[in-house]
């Protein structure tokens, strides 16, 4: 079994400055680690379809004014779209390509019925309909979920967000959609200040699991086994999208959790008990070593699937 990774060097052209945590080196570290992994020969590197038109899909989540604003900032040479989020002159086109890559991933997983990993940036789960937030420009996971529901035979999509920060943008985008389950585990209280258990969605389709700072696999695992797994198995998603942030690692500089890279393999194996149709898409993770090792652990777990 080969494992597909959709990636382009173009994602390195979203320049945020050497002191910004969400920088090209994140992807470089992942790619370098995977190319020396013991399963490197089983990786199938795929380029995004640059002819795909995605503005109609983006416009389902984001306002025309916001899309134009991001384009204008990039066209002017770059700048900040909010206090945390930096754009360079190529950032609008790179963010568009990131959406392309997530949608390519949806097509690939639905066709093959096996997992794939989208190694793209900028991330997306904080991006709101009319504003950027937290390094995120377009709401990749939500856009991908809505797109997936347009595909024949896809009636239910689950989004599991295990990034250490709550995916407020994704939650807002799918709040009213009964065909999408959004499930998030995250440090709380913490940025962005959302993600409480009381936030349930218009159809009870939102499930938030806030965790205290310092939580380790001992706190995560019971939630996975006793709450998330039963919910997913009952929902029976035709596609599972994982907003794969790896900033819950104990070495991450932007959070205070105690996970290890091997723990993400544990999460992956549990998800595979629900479905093999899983699209993993990169969100956060800012310590290069733990980030790259975590991605490696996820893919290694997927390669253990028996066809």
Buried (B, 14 or more C-beta within 10 A) or exposed (E): EEBBBBBBEBBBBBBBEEEEBBBBBBBBBBBEBBEEBEBEEEBEEBEBBEEBEBEEBBEBBBEEEBBEBBBEBBEEEBBEBBEBBBBBBBBBBBBBBBBBBBBBBBBBBBEEEBBBBBBBBBBBBBBBBEBBBBBBBBBBBBBBBBBBBEBEEBEBBBBBBBBBBBBBBBBBBBBEBEBBBBBBBBBBEBBBEBBEEEBEBEBEBBBBBBBEEEBBBEBBBEBBEEBBBEBBEEBEBBBBBBBBBBBBBBBBEBBBBBBBBEBBBBBBBBBBEBBBBBBBBBBBBBBBEBBBBBBBBBBBBBBEEEE
